[in-house]
Amino acid sequence: MLSGRRLDLLDPSPLDVEIDDIAHGLARVARWNGQTKGPHIFSVAQHSLLVEEIVGRLAPDCGAPVRLTALLHDAAEYVIGDMITPFKSVLGGEYGAVEERLVRAIHIRFGLPAETPASVTKLVKRADRAAAFLEATRLAGFSIAEALEIFGEPAAVPDTARLEPWPAETATARFAERFSELHG
């Protein structure tokens, strides 16, 4: 990692997880395999901010730990990248096991439960699907009908300005700033 930390993918230590590495990495990982409109990629960092915003709209009183969980819901991708769900299925259990160990280390590092409560997982997944619907229809060329079939009706619509892809430096800074506000 740029911080100088070395992260063992098979046995990640929370002590080797740094938010600056996460923010930097996620701002450079493209959603939709880079197949989006605009001069910049739509990054996983930007997607994470969108999901966290939607969680806040769905559950305004959920509190900072839940919103931090939403912000970090794809944080493992700073190391392993973003893969489309069908491809993750092809890779099978080993990929999922690596991702799960990374998520646990990240959560422990930032004071979140290693095991996310089912109600929080459900809320974040609902927000994630809403974000995917918006990204698909506004950035990735999906028709409304296609997106409805794949993702369902979006649960909440946030400020759509978040759907304008940012330069990596902007995404890094905004992700890190929001993390600081929630974790502070």
N, C-alpha and C positions, 0 to 999 in steps of 0.2 A: 504494500500500500504506500501511497505517497507520504503518509505520516511516518513511515519507517517501520510500521508494525508488520509482522508476518502472521498471516492467518492460516491455520491448519484447517482445510476444508472438511476433513474427516472428524476432527475433534476441535471445533472452534472454541476458543476461550473468550469469555466476555471481556477480559482484560486487553484483548487485542482488537477490540471494536472501537472505532473512533467516529464520531459524527461527521467530522470533516471529510473522512474517506467515503462515508456513505453519501453525503451531499454531492461530493465531486463525482463519484461513480454514477449515481442515479441520474445526474444531470447530463451524462454522456451516453446513457443507454436509451435507445429509441423504442418507443411504443410502436406497434403495428409494423415492426421490422423496417421502420423508416419510410413506409409507404403512406406518407401524409402530405397534405398541402402546406405550402409555406417555405420560406427560405431556411428554416431551422427544423430540426427534428422536434417532435413532441416527446419530451423525455419522461422517463419514469418519475423523476423528481417532480415535474409539473403535474403529472397524473396523480401522484401521491397528495399533492396540495389540493387538487380538485376533489379527491375522495374525502380528504379530511374536512373540506368545506361542506360537502354533501352530508357527511355524518352530522355536522353541526346543525344543518337544516332539518335533518330527520329527527334528531334528538338534542334539542337546544340545551337541555340541562344535563347532558351526559358527563360533563367534567373533563378536565385536562388529560387524565390517564387514558380515557377512551379515545379522545381525539388524537393523542400521541400514538396510540395503537394504530389508529387509522392512517396517520402520517407515515408510520413505519411498516405498513402492511406489505409492501413489496421491497423492504430494505435489503433482503438477502440478495436481490438482483444487482446490488453494487458489486458483488463478487461473481455471481453466476450468470448474469445477464437476464434478459426478458425473453422467455420462449412462449410461443402461442400454446394454448391449452391442449390442442390435439397432439402437438409434438411432445409435450410433457407426458401425455398418456402413453405414447409410443415408448418413451424412455423408461417408464415404469417406476417401480418402487425405489430404486437407488437414487434417482434424481430427487424424488420427494423426501427421502431420508436426509440427504445432504441439505436440502432447503430447510427442512424442519430443524435440524441441528443449528443452522445459521440463525434462524428466527429465534430460537431459544436463547442463544448467546447474545443476540441483539437486545432482546427483551430484558434479560437479566442485567445487562450492562446499563440500561437506562431505567431500571427500577420498575419494570412492568412484570406481571406474572409470566413465568416461563410458559405456562399453559393458558392461552387466552380463554376466558369464559365463553361458553357457547352463545350467550346473548350478544356479546360484543362481536364475536365472529360473524354472527348472522347480520348484525347492523352494518359492519364494515363490508361484508359481501354484497349487501343490498346497495350500498353507496358505490362500490366498485362496479357493479353492473350498470348502474345509472351513468357513471362516468364513461364506461365503455360504450354505452349507447350514444352518448353525446359525441364522443371522439369518433366513433364509427361514422355517424351521419354528418358531422361537421368537418372532419379532417381526413377520413380514410375512404371516402367515396361510396359508402353504403347507402342504399335507399332506406327510407323510413320503414318500409315493409320488411326488408331484410333484417334490419336492426331489431325491430319488434319481435321477429321470429327467433332471433338468436339470443337477445338480451332481455326481452320483455319491456314493458312500459317503464321509463325512468321514474324512480321513486321521488326525486326532487330535482329541480333544475337550479343550479347555482348561477353565479355571475358568469356569463359566457365569455367574458374577457379572458378568463383563464384558459380558453381554448385557442388563443393566439400563440403559436409556438414561440418560445423565448430562446435567445442565445444561451449556450451552456453556462456562461458566467452568471447570467441573471437567474437561471434556474437553481444553480448552486447557492447563490446568496439568499434567495427567497426561501428555499428549503431550510437552510441553516437558521435563518432568522425565525421562521415559524417553529422550528424545533426548539429554539431557545425560549420562545414565548410559552410553549407548552411544558417544557421540561424545567425551565427556570428555577 
